Amino acid sequence: MAFTKINAAGIGTTERVTVDGLTVINNLSVGGTVSIAGTLTYEDVTNVDAVGIITARSNILVGSGITLSPDGDVFTVGVGTFSGGATFDSNVNVS
């Protein structure tokens, strides 16, 4: 693999580049699709658009009124609609 351009704007190539370990000090911009075969770990994220299973270490806020806690509790605000039935234990409060 040969680099085609080295100047103040950066290093350019028209071929695939393989890197074993990469650290980005400032910002990283990707103009195309990003594929990750392993685990993606990141913090302080405000928006996640994911397809598939999502695992989170702490509270998950879904939309504007649903929170799923790590211990399995669900907190909702607004109207809940259930199809196929719902089961409640003795700690149900309806107001």
Summary of the structure (lengths in Angstrom):
residues: 95
radius of gyration: 22.7
end to end distance: 68.9
largest distance: 70.6
contacts: 75
relative contact order: 0.07
helix: 0%
strand: 16%
